[in-house]
Amino acid sequence: MQNIISWALASLIFIASFTCFAMGNAPGAVTLLVIGFLTEFAFWMHCSNKTQVIK
C-alpha cells in the first residue's frame, strides 16, 4: 500500500511539473521536479528505517 501511495505522489508531482513547463513556467517545473525527487527520497528513507527498527 505504501508503494502505491509513493508512486501516486511522485506521479502527481511530475504531472504538475510537466504542466508548469508546458505553460511556460520553467522555474516552476524545475522546482516541482526537485520537490518530487526529495519527497521520494525521504519516503524511501523513512520506509527503510522503519523496516530496520522492526528487525
C-alpha positions as CSV (number, residue, x, y, z in Angstrom):
1,M,0.0,0.0,0.0
2,Q,2.9,2.4,0.8
3,N,4.4,1.7,-2.6
4,I,1.1,2.7,-4.3
5,I,0.9,5.9,-2.3
6,S,4.6,6.7,-3.1
7,W,4.2,6.2,-6.8
8,A,0.9,8.1,-6.9
9,L,2.5,11.1,-5.1
10,A,5.5,11.0,-7.4
11,S,3.3,10.8,-10.5
12,L,1.2,13.7,-9.3
13,I,4.2,15.9,-8.7
14,F,5.7,15.0,-12.1
15,I,2.4,15.7,-13.9
16,A,2.2,19.1,-12.1
17,S,5.8,19.8,-13.1
18,F,5.1,19.0,-16.8
19,T,2.0,21.2,-16.7
20,C,4.1,24.1,-15.4
21,F,6.7,23.5,-18.1
22,A,4.0,23.3,-20.8
23,M,2.5,26.6,-19.7
24,G,6.0,28.3,-20.0
25,N,6.9,28.3,-16.3
26,A,10.3,26.5,-16.5
27,P,11.5,27.5,-13.0
28,G,8.2,26.2,-11.5
29,A,8.7,22.9,-13.4
30,V,12.3,22.6,-12.1
31,T,11.2,23.4,-8.5
32,L,8.4,20.8,-8.7
33,L,10.8,18.1,-10.0
34,V,13.3,18.8,-7.2
35,I,10.5,18.6,-4.7
36,G,9.3,15.3,-6.2
37,F,12.8,13.8,-6.0
38,L,13.3,14.9,-2.4
39,T,9.8,13.7,-1.4
40,E,10.5,10.3,-3.0
41,F,13.9,10.1,-1.3
42,A,12.5,11.0,2.1
43,F,9.7,8.4,1.7
44,W,12.1,5.6,0.9
45,M,14.5,6.6,3.7
46,H,11.6,6.6,6.1
47,C,10.4,3.2,4.9
48,S,13.9,1.7,5.1
49,N,14.4,3.0,8.6
50,K,11.1,1.6,9.7
51,T,12.0,-1.9,8.5
52,Q,15.4,-1.8,10.2
53,V,13.8,-0.9,13.6
54,I,11.4,-3.9,13.3
55,K,14.3,-6.4,12.8
